[in-house]
């Protein structure tokens, strides 16, 4: 499969997949949060309380992502002529902040508090049962999210797919679920070591470690969504593909610039500067621009708006 084919393959509508992944995670995290809080109330475990807070934050985040998907579908108007697609990027960034401020902050606070004022963990077997069920349900949600993300990423590696991804809702849920699975393992170790050694500090330390995991997850999510929020270009293969299409028209002597901007996961804005041959008539310029826009939109369905500027070579800055 050539690079242009891979670029075209990227443009598979992901909204339906994203919504399914988020809904599955929301249902799972809501049920898990209830069981974790019940276990924390019975056992007095700090790590279990942190895990319950973690699940509540994840549930709230998924509600925000669903809201972002809903807002992103609003049609364009005179105040937002290119639509509301970037709302999803904004709410994804808010999710990253909440994970850091609420999830990480509260978990670390609870851990420090339980180290300074240790509480004996009672009935640890309740924690083991709840953590086992949580791992099972969280693992199922993670597998579903990973499966959908694998379909979306195509032949690219995990890291490449995250960097190239324009729909943050998929990798946000995957990151959250991954952090949740690691957190469950840490909570289990904290409860187990506390039970075996009789030292209550392990439980508080586990809570702090869970907070650090959430903080690292939040930082990575914030980094990945920042570019989309402030205005990220389409992937390089798309830019190269558009330039290749433009060069295929004999009326176009040179492509000066191909400027792209993601206005949403499935909305790309293109500004194309081209130098037409001197003998090209005004009618031919109009026909060429029309056929060029049709071909670009056919090849890359997520390109919704195209602006073509006829300009002499070298007048638009450095070419691409």
C-alpha positions in Angstrom: 0.0 0.0 0.0 1.5 3.4 -1.0 1.6 6.5 1.2 -1.2 8.2 -0.6 -3.4 5.1 -0.1 -2.5 5.2 3.6 -3.5 8.8 3.8 -6.9 8.1 2.1 -7.4 5.2 4.5 -7.1 7.6 7.4 -10.3 9.3 6.4 -12.8 6.8 7.9 -15.5 8.5 9.9 -14.6 7.8 13.5 -17.4 9.6 15.4 -19.5 6.4 15.7 -16.6 4.4 16.9 -15.5 7.1 19.4 -19.0 7.3 20.8 -19.2 3.5 21.3 -15.8 3.4 23.1 -16.8 6.3 25.4 -20.2 4.9 26.3 -18.6 1.5 27.1 -16.0 3.1 29.3 -18.7 5.3 31.0 -20.9 2.4 32.0 -17.9 0.3 33.2 -16.3 3.1 35.2 -19.6 4.1 36.8 -20.2 0.6 38.1 -16.6 0.2 39.2 -16.6 3.5 41.1 -19.6 2.4 43.2 -18.0 -0.9 44.2 -14.7 0.7 45.0 -16.2 3.3 47.3 -18.2 0.6 49.1 -15.0 -1.4 49.6 -13.1 1.7 50.8 -15.9 2.4 53.3 -15.8 -1.1 54.7 -12.0 -1.5 54.8 -10.6 2.0 55.3 -8.1 1.5 52.4 -6.6 4.7 51.1 -5.5 3.1 47.9 -9.1 1.8 47.3 -10.5 5.3 48.0 -8.0 6.7 45.4 -9.1 4.1 42.9 -12.8 5.1 43.6 -11.9 8.7 42.9 -10.0 7.7 39.8 -13.1 5.9 38.5 -15.4 8.9 39.2 -13.0 11.2 37.4 -12.9 8.9 34.5 -16.7 8.7 34.4 -16.9 12.5 34.5 -14.3 12.8 31.7 -16.3 10.4 29.5 -19.4 12.6 30.0 -17.4 15.6 28.9 -16.1 13.8 25.8 -19.6 12.8 24.9 -20.6 16.5 25.3 -17.7 17.5 23.1 -18.7 15.1 20.4 -22.3 16.5 20.6 -21.1 20.1 20.4 -18.7 19.3 17.6 -21.7 18.3 15.4 -23.3 21.7 15.6 -23.6 23.2 12.1 -21.7 26.3 11.0 -23.3 29.7 11.4 -22.3 33.4 10.9 -20.3 33.4 14.1 -18.6 30.1 13.5 -18.4 29.8 9.8 -16.2 26.7 9.9 -18.4 24.8 12.4 -17.8 23.8 16.0 -15.4 20.8 15.4 -12.8 22.2 17.7 -15.1 21.9 20.7 -14.0 18.2 20.9 -10.4 19.4 21.2 -11.3 21.9 23.9 -13.2 19.3 26.0 -10.4 16.8 25.6 -8.0 19.3 27.0 -10.3 20.0 29.9 -10.4 16.2 30.5 -6.6 16.2 30.8 -6.7 19.1 33.3 -9.4 17.3 35.4 -7.3 14.1 35.5 -4.4 16.1 36.8 -6.2 18.5 39.2 -8.8 16.1 40.6 -7.6 12.6 40.0 -3.9 13.1 40.7 -4.3 15.8 43.3 -6.8 14.0 45.5 -5.0 10.7 45.2 -1.7 12.2 46.3 -3.4 14.1 49.1 -5.2 11.0 50.4 -1.9 9.0 50.2 0.0 11.6 52.2 -2.8 11.9 54.7 -2.9 8.2 55.3 0.9 8.1 55.7 0.8 10.9 58.3 -2.2 9.4 60.0 -2.3 5.7 59.2 -5.5 3.7 59.3 -5.6 0.0 59.8 -7.1 -1.8 56.7 -9.8 -4.2 57.7 -11.4 -7.0 55.7 -8.8 -6.8 52.9 -10.5 -9.7 51.1 -13.3 -7.3 50.1 -10.6 -5.1 48.4 -9.3 -8.1 46.5 -12.7 -9.1 45.2 -13.5 -5.5 44.1 -10.1 -5.0 42.5 -10.5 -8.3 40.7 -13.9 -7.3 39.3 -12.6 -3.8 38.5 -9.7 -5.3 36.6 -12.0 -7.6 34.7 -14.5 -4.8 33.7 -11.7 -2.2 33.1 -9.8 -4.7 31.0 -12.9 -5.4 28.8 -13.3 -1.6 28.3 -9.6 -1.3 27.5 -9.7 -4.1 25.0 -12.7 -2.5 23.3 -10.9 0.9 23.1 -7.7 -0.7 21.9 -9.5 -2.6 19.2 -11.2 0.5 17.9 -7.9 2.5 18.1 -6.1 -0.3 16.3 -8.6 0.0 13.4 -8.2 3.7 13.3 -4.3 3.7 13.4 -4.0 1.3 10.4 -0.4 0.3 9.8 1.2 2.9 12.0 2.8 2.2 15.4 1.0 3.1 18.6 3.1 6.2 19.2 2.9 7.4 15.6 -0.9 6.9 15.6 -1.3 9.0 18.8 0.9 11.8 17.3 -1.0 11.7 14.0 -4.5 11.1 15.4 -7.0 14.0 14.9 -9.7 12.4 17.0 -8.5 12.7 20.6 -11.6 11.0 22.1 -10.2 7.6 21.0 -6.8 7.8 22.6 -8.0 9.8 25.6 -10.2 6.8 26.6 -7.4 4.4 25.8 -5.0 6.4 28.0 -7.5 6.5 30.8 -8.2 2.8 30.7 -4.5 2.0 30.6 -3.8 4.2 33.6 -6.8 2.6 35.4 -5.4 -0.9 34.9 -2.0 0.1 36.2 -3.7 1.8 39.1 -5.7 -1.3 40.0 -2.4 -3.4 40.1 -0.8 -0.7 42.3 -3.8 -0.7 44.6 -3.7 -4.5 44.9 0.0 -4.4 45.8 -0.6 -1.7 48.4 -3.4 -3.6 50.1 -1.5 -6.9 49.8 1.8 -5.5 51.3 -0.1 -3.8 54.1 -1.9 -7.1 55.0 1.3 -9.2 54.8 3.7 -6.8 56.6 1.2 -5.1 58.9 2.7 -1.8 57.8 -0.1 0.7 56.9 2.3 3.0 55.0 2.2 0.7 51.9 -1.5 1.6 51.4 -0.8 5.3 51.5 2.2 4.9 49.2 0.1 3.1 46.7 -2.3 6.0 46.7 0.5 8.4 46.0 1.8 6.3 43.2 -1.7 6.1 41.7 -1.7 9.9 41.8 1.6 10.1 40.0 0.3 7.7 37.3 -2.7 10.0 36.8 -0.5 13.0 36.7 1.8 11.5 34.0 -1.3 10.4 32.0 -2.7 13.9 32.2 0.5 15.6 31.1 0.7 13.3 28.0 -2.9 13.9 27.1 -2.5 17.7 27.5 0.6 17.6 25.2 -1.2 15.6 22.5 -4.4 17.7 22.5 -2.6 21.1 22.7 -1.6 21.0 19.0 -5.1 20.1 17.9 -6.6 22.9 20.0 -4.3 25.7 18.8 -4.5 24.6 15.1 -2.7 21.6 13.8 -2.1 20.9 10.1 -3.2 17.7 8.3 -0.8 14.8 8.3 2.1 15.1 5.9 0.8 12.5 3.5 -2.4 14.5 3.0 -0.4 17.7 2.2 1.8 15.8 -0.2 -1.3 14.1 -1.8 -3.0 17.5 -2.3 0.1 18.9 -3.9 0.4 15.9 -6.2 -3.2 16.3 -7.3 -2.6 20.0 -8.1 0.5 19.2 -10.1 -1.4 16.8 -12.2 -3.3 19.6 -13.9 -1.5 20.9 -17.0 -2.8 24.4 -16.4 -0.9 24.6 -13.1 2.8 25.3 -13.6 3.8 25.4 -9.9 2.3 24.7 -6.5 3.5 27.5 -4.2 2.0 26.4 -0.9 -0.4 23.9 0.6 -1.7 25.2 3.9 -4.0 22.9 5.9 -5.8 23.2 9.2 -7.9 20.7 11.2 -11.1 22.4 12.3 -12.2 19.1 13.8 -11.4 15.4 13.5 -13.3 15.1 10.2 -13.0 18.7 8.9 -9.9 19.9 7.1 -9.5 23.4 5.7 -7.2 23.8 2.8 -5.6 27.0 1.4 -3.8 26.3 -1.9 -1.6 28.8 -3.7 -0.8 27.9 -7.3 0.9 29.5 -10.3 -1.2 29.1 -13.5 0.5 29.0 -16.9 0.5 32.4 -18.6 -1.6 31.2 -21.5 -4.4 30.0 -19.3 -7.7 31.9 -19.8 -10.0 33.1 -17.0 -12.5 30.4 -18.0 -9.9 27.7 -17.9 -8.7 29.0 -14.5 -12.3 28.7 -13.2 -12.7 25.2 -14.7 -9.4 24.0 -13.3 -10.2 25.3 -9.8 -13.5 23.5 -9.9 -12.1 20.2 -11.0 -9.2 20.5 -8.6 -11.5 21.0 -5.6 -13.7 18.1 -6.7 -10.7 15.8 -7.0 -9.2 16.8 -3.7 -12.5 16.3 -1.9 -13.0 12.9 -3.6 -9.6 11.7 -2.6 -9.7 13.2 0.9 -13.3 13.2 2.1 -12.4 15.1 5.3 -11.4 18.2 3.3 -14.5 20.3 3.5 -13.4 23.7 2.4 -10.8 24.6 -0.2 -9.5 28.1 -1.1 -7.4 28.3 -4.2 -5.3 31.5 -4.7 -3.8 32.0 -8.2 -0.4 33.6 -7.5 2.9 34.0 -9.3 5.7 31.6 -8.2 7.6 32.9 -5.2 4.9 35.4 -4.0 3.5 33.2 -1.2 6.6 32.6 0.8 8.5 29.4 0.9 7.0 26.6 -1.2 6.2 23.2 0.2 
